[in-house]
Amino acid sequence: MLKKTSFFINQWVEYFLFGLGFTMTLIVAVQVFFRYVLNHSLFWSEELARFLLVWLTFLGASCAYYRNLNPGVDFLYTKFSLKFQKISFIITHLVSMALFIVMIVFGIKFAFFIRMQITPALQIPKWIILSIIPISGAILTIHALNFLLEEFKKADT
């Protein structure tokens, strides 16, 4: 069940990432056109592009983690025995999950702390922008749980 949930969430996030990236590209292209062709700058475009980039970064990290595309140095890991590789895998994902839980807890606290602040150009609450920190932490935690359960299932067979 957790494997299907993790897969479904990742699929949804990947489609959402495409939409965010496409939107950001359009906004920046329109801003360049307005600034250099029409000599009129859109005051809100840079702020929105920055916020979209923040969301792209956090959600993109969850997709990279799900697909195991995060950068790593594994020249030592490959020389370990299979048993030590398994232990290392479990420890890595447990430590990662601890970090993801920190993202959730402190992301919620920070979003609550700035709940009354609004962005200068878009006039939207900043907690909406920064809510991606606990959201991505939750997504990453689901993926980490999935990886751990799959690893333990391998051990049982």
CYANA upper distance limits for C-alpha pairs under 8 A (distance plus 0.5 A):
  1 MET  CA      5 THR  CA      6.76
  2 LEU  CA      6 SER  CA      6.50
  2 LEU  CA    142 ILE  CA      8.17
  2 LEU  CA    145 LEU  CA      8.43
  2 LEU  CA    146 ASN  CA      6.42
  3 LYS  CA      7 PHE  CA      6.62
  3 LYS  CA    146 ASN  CA      6.19
  4 LYS  CA      8 PHE  CA      6.48
  5 THR  CA      9 ILE  CA      6.56
  6 SER  CA     10 ASN  CA      6.63
  6 SER  CA    139 ILE  CA      8.46
  6 SER  CA    142 ILE  CA      6.74
  6 SER  CA    143 HIS  CA      6.15
  6 SER  CA    146 ASN  CA      7.35
  7 PHE  CA     11 GLN  CA      6.67
  8 PHE  CA     12 TRP  CA      6.73
  9 ILE  CA     13 VAL  CA      6.58
  9 ILE  CA    139 ILE  CA      7.97
 10 ASN  CA     14 GLU  CA      6.57
 10 ASN  CA     62 SER  CA      8.26
 10 ASN  CA     63 CYS  CA      6.68
 10 ASN  CA     66 TYR  CA      7.71
 11 GLN  CA     15 TYR  CA      6.91
 12 TRP  CA     16 PHE  CA      6.65
 13 VAL  CA     17 LEU  CA      6.45
 13 VAL  CA     59 LEU  CA      7.24
 13 VAL  CA     63 CYS  CA      7.82
 14 GLU  CA     18 PHE  CA      6.83
 14 GLU  CA     60 GLY  CA      8.43
 14 GLU  CA     63 CYS  CA      7.50
 15 TYR  CA     19 GLY  CA      6.96
 16 PHE  CA     20 LEU  CA      6.65
 17 LEU  CA     21 GLY  CA      6.46
 17 LEU  CA     56 LEU  CA      6.69
 17 LEU  CA     59 LEU  CA      7.62
 17 LEU  CA     60 GLY  CA      7.63
 18 PHE  CA     22 PHE  CA      6.49
 19 GLY  CA     23 THR  CA      6.48
 20 LEU  CA     24 MET  CA      6.54
 20 LEU  CA     52 LEU  CA      6.86
 20 LEU  CA     56 LEU  CA      7.26
 21 GLY  CA     25 THR  CA      6.61
 21 GLY  CA     52 LEU  CA      8.21
 21 GLY  CA     56 LEU  CA      7.65
 22 PHE  CA     26 LEU  CA      6.74
 23 THR  CA     27 ILE  CA      6.65
 24 MET  CA     28 VAL  CA      6.67
 24 MET  CA     48 LEU  CA      8.47
 24 MET  CA     49 ALA  CA      5.96
 24 MET  CA     52 LEU  CA      6.90
 24 MET  CA     53 LEU  CA      8.12
 25 THR  CA     29 ALA  CA      6.57
 26 LEU  CA     30 VAL  CA      6.52
 27 ILE  CA     31 GLN  CA      6.56
 27 ILE  CA     45 SER  CA      6.73
 27 ILE  CA     49 ALA  CA      7.34
 28 VAL  CA     32 VAL  CA      6.67
 28 VAL  CA     45 SER  CA      7.51
 28 VAL  CA     46 GLU  CA      8.02
 28 VAL  CA     49 ALA  CA      7.45
 29 ALA  CA     33 PHE  CA      6.73
 30 VAL  CA     34 PHE  CA      6.59
 31 GLN  CA     35 ARG  CA      6.47
 31 GLN  CA     41 SER  CA      7.16
 31 GLN  CA     42 LEU  CA      6.61
 31 GLN  CA     45 SER  CA      6.95
 32 VAL  CA     36 TYR  CA      6.44
 32 VAL  CA     37 VAL  CA      8.32
 33 PHE  CA     37 VAL  CA      5.80
 33 PHE  CA     38 LEU  CA      7.35
 34 PHE  CA     38 LEU  CA      5.35
 34 PHE  CA     39 ASN  CA      6.61
 34 PHE  CA     40 HIS  CA      5.86
 34 PHE  CA     41 SER  CA      6.32
 34 PHE  CA     42 LEU  CA      7.56
 35 ARG  CA     39 ASN  CA      5.28
 35 ARG  CA     40 HIS  CA      5.50
 35 ARG  CA     41 SER  CA      5.29
 35 ARG  CA     42 LEU  CA      8.09
 36 TYR  CA     40 HIS  CA      8.22
 43 PHE  CA    121 ALA  CA      7.19
 44 TRP  CA     48 LEU  CA      6.79
 44 TRP  CA    121 ALA  CA      5.65
 44 TRP  CA    122 LEU  CA      6.54
 45 SER  CA     49 ALA  CA      6.54
 46 GLU  CA     50 ARG  CA      6.62
 47 GLU  CA     51 PHE  CA      6.81
 47 GLU  CA    121 ALA  CA      7.37
 47 GLU  CA    122 LEU  CA      7.99
 48 LEU  CA     52 LEU  CA      6.63
 48 LEU  CA    122 LEU  CA      8.00
 49 ALA  CA     53 LEU  CA      6.63
 50 ARG  CA     54 VAL  CA      6.89
 51 PHE  CA     55 TRP  CA      6.92
 51 PHE  CA    129 ILE  CA      7.03
 52 LEU  CA     56 LEU  CA      6.53
 53 LEU  CA     57 THR  CA      6.53
 54 VAL  CA     58 PHE  CA      6.94
 55 TRP  CA     59 LEU  CA      6.51
 55 TRP  CA    129 ILE  CA      8.26
 55 TRP  CA    132 ILE  CA      6.77
 56 LEU  CA     60 GLY  CA      6.03
 57 THR  CA     61 ALA  CA      6.61
 58 PHE  CA     62 SER  CA      7.14
 58 PHE  CA    132 ILE  CA      7.42
 58 PHE  CA    133 ILE  CA      7.53
 58 PHE  CA    136 SER  CA      6.54
 59 LEU  CA     63 CYS  CA      7.03
 59 LEU  CA    132 ILE  CA      8.42
 59 LEU  CA    136 SER  CA      6.53
 60 GLY  CA     64 ALA  CA      6.63
 61 ALA  CA     65 TYR  CA      6.57
 61 ALA  CA     70 ASN  CA      8.45
 62 SER  CA     66 TYR  CA      6.64
 62 SER  CA    136 SER  CA      7.08
 62 SER  CA    139 ILE  CA      7.18
 62 SER  CA    140 LEU  CA      6.00
 63 CYS  CA     67 ARG  CA      6.65
 64 ALA  CA     68 ASN  CA      6.33
 64 ALA  CA     69 LEU  CA      5.32
 64 ALA  CA     70 ASN  CA      6.16
 65 TYR  CA     69 LEU  CA      6.65
 65 TYR  CA     70 ASN  CA      6.42
 65 TYR  CA    140 LEU  CA      7.86
 65 TYR  CA    143 HIS  CA      8.17
 66 TYR  CA    140 LEU  CA      8.37
 66 TYR  CA    143 HIS  CA      6.57
 74 ASP  CA     78 THR  CA      6.59
 75 PHE  CA     79 LYS  CA      7.44
 76 LEU  CA     80 PHE  CA      7.36
 77 TYR  CA     85 GLN  CA      7.08
 78 THR  CA     85 GLN  CA      8.23
 80 PHE  CA     84 PHE  CA      6.40
 80 PHE  CA     85 GLN  CA      6.41
 81 SER  CA     85 GLN  CA      6.62
 82 LEU  CA     86 LYS  CA      6.68
 83 LYS  CA     87 ILE  CA      6.85
 84 PHE  CA     88 SER  CA      6.46
 85 GLN  CA     89 PHE  CA      6.50
 86 LYS  CA     90 ILE  CA      6.75
 86 LYS  CA    151 GLU  CA      8.43
 87 ILE  CA     91 ILE  CA      6.65
 88 SER  CA     92 THR  CA      6.46
 89 PHE  CA     93 HIS  CA      6.82
 90 ILE  CA     94 LEU  CA      6.60
 90 ILE  CA    148 LEU  CA      6.99
 90 ILE  CA    151 GLU  CA      8.29
 91 ILE  CA     95 VAL  CA      6.56
 92 THR  CA     96 SER  CA      6.56
 93 HIS  CA     97 MET  CA      6.43
 93 HIS  CA    144 ALA  CA      6.44
 93 HIS  CA    147 PHE  CA      8.12
 93 HIS  CA    148 LEU  CA      7.47
 94 LEU  CA     98 ALA  CA      6.78
 94 LEU  CA    144 ALA  CA      8.21
 95 VAL  CA     99 LEU  CA      6.93
 96 SER  CA    100 PHE  CA      6.73
 96 SER  CA    144 ALA  CA      7.96
 97 MET  CA    101 ILE  CA      6.64
 97 MET  CA    140 LEU  CA      8.09
 97 MET  CA    141 THR  CA      6.09
 97 MET  CA    144 ALA  CA      6.67
 97 MET  CA    145 LEU  CA      8.32
 98 ALA  CA    102 VAL  CA      6.81
 99 LEU  CA    103 MET  CA      6.77
100 PHE  CA    104 ILE  CA      6.83
100 PHE  CA    137 GLY  CA      5.17
100 PHE  CA    138 ALA  CA      7.49
100 PHE  CA    140 LEU  CA      6.89
100 PHE  CA    141 THR  CA      6.35
101 ILE  CA    105 VAL  CA      6.66
101 ILE  CA    137 GLY  CA      6.94
101 ILE  CA    138 ALA  CA      7.97
101 ILE  CA    141 THR  CA      7.63
102 VAL  CA    106 PHE  CA      6.33
102 VAL  CA    107 GLY  CA      8.23
102 VAL  CA    137 GLY  CA      8.47
103 MET  CA    107 GLY  CA      5.83
103 MET  CA    133 ILE  CA      6.67
103 MET  CA    134 PRO  CA      6.10
103 MET  CA    137 GLY  CA      5.81
104 ILE  CA    108 ILE  CA      6.58
104 ILE  CA    133 ILE  CA      7.25
104 ILE  CA    134 PRO  CA      4.43
104 ILE  CA    135 ILE  CA      7.61
104 ILE  CA    137 GLY  CA      5.71
104 ILE  CA    138 ALA  CA      6.93
105 VAL  CA    109 LYS  CA      6.84
105 VAL  CA    134 PRO  CA      7.54
106 PHE  CA    110 PHE  CA      6.42
106 PHE  CA    134 PRO  CA      8.26
107 GLY  CA    111 ALA  CA      6.53
107 GLY  CA    130 LEU  CA      7.93
107 GLY  CA    131 SER  CA      7.47
107 GLY  CA    133 ILE  CA      5.83
107 GLY  CA    134 PRO  CA      5.44
108 ILE  CA    112 PHE  CA      6.56
108 ILE  CA    131 SER  CA      7.67
108 ILE  CA    133 ILE  CA      8.43
108 ILE  CA    134 PRO  CA      6.54
109 LYS  CA    113 PHE  CA      6.59
110 PHE  CA    114 ILE  CA      6.85
111 ALA  CA    115 ARG  CA      6.36
111 ALA  CA    126 LYS  CA      8.11
111 ALA  CA    127 TRP  CA      5.18
111 ALA  CA    128 ILE  CA      8.35
111 ALA  CA    130 LEU  CA      6.53
111 ALA  CA    131 SER  CA      6.75
112 PHE  CA    127 TRP  CA      7.46
114 ILE  CA    126 LYS  CA      7.16
114 ILE  CA    127 TRP  CA      6.68
115 ARG  CA    125 PRO  CA      7.10
115 ARG  CA    126 LYS  CA      7.07
115 ARG  CA    127 TRP  CA      5.69
116 MET  CA    125 PRO  CA      7.25
116 MET  CA    126 LYS  CA      8.26
117 GLN  CA    125 PRO  CA      6.29
117 GLN  CA    126 LYS  CA      6.28
117 GLN  CA    127 TRP  CA      8.27
118 ILE  CA    123 GLN  CA      5.93
118 ILE  CA    124 ILE  CA      5.69
118 ILE  CA    125 PRO  CA      4.74
118 ILE  CA    126 LYS  CA      5.78
119 THR  CA    123 GLN  CA      5.41
119 THR  CA    124 ILE  CA      6.04
119 THR  CA    125 PRO  CA      6.82
119 THR  CA    126 LYS  CA      6.54
124 ILE  CA    128 ILE  CA      8.12
125 PRO  CA    129 ILE  CA      8.02
126 LYS  CA    130 LEU  CA      6.83
127 TRP  CA    131 SER  CA      6.20
128 ILE  CA    132 ILE  CA      8.22
131 SER  CA    135 ILE  CA      6.81
132 ILE  CA    136 SER  CA      6.23
133 ILE  CA    137 GLY  CA      6.60
134 PRO  CA    138 ALA  CA      6.60
135 ILE  CA    139 ILE  CA      6.86
136 SER  CA    140 LEU  CA      6.48
137 GLY  CA    141 THR  CA      6.56
138 ALA  CA    142 ILE  CA      6.82
139 ILE  CA    143 HIS  CA      6.91
140 LEU  CA    144 ALA  CA      6.63
141 THR  CA    145 LEU  CA      6.59
142 ILE  CA    146 ASN  CA      6.67
143 HIS  CA    147 PHE  CA      6.76
144 ALA  CA    148 LEU  CA      6.70
145 LEU  CA    149 LEU  CA      6.58
146 ASN  CA    150 GLU  CA      6.58
147 PHE  CA    151 GLU  CA      6.66
148 LEU  CA    152 PHE  CA      6.75
149 LEU  CA    153 LYS  CA      6.59
150 GLU  CA    154 LYS  CA      6.79
151 GLU  CA    155 ALA  CA      7.05
152 PHE  CA    156 ASP  CA      7.01
153 LYS  CA    157 THR  CA      7.13
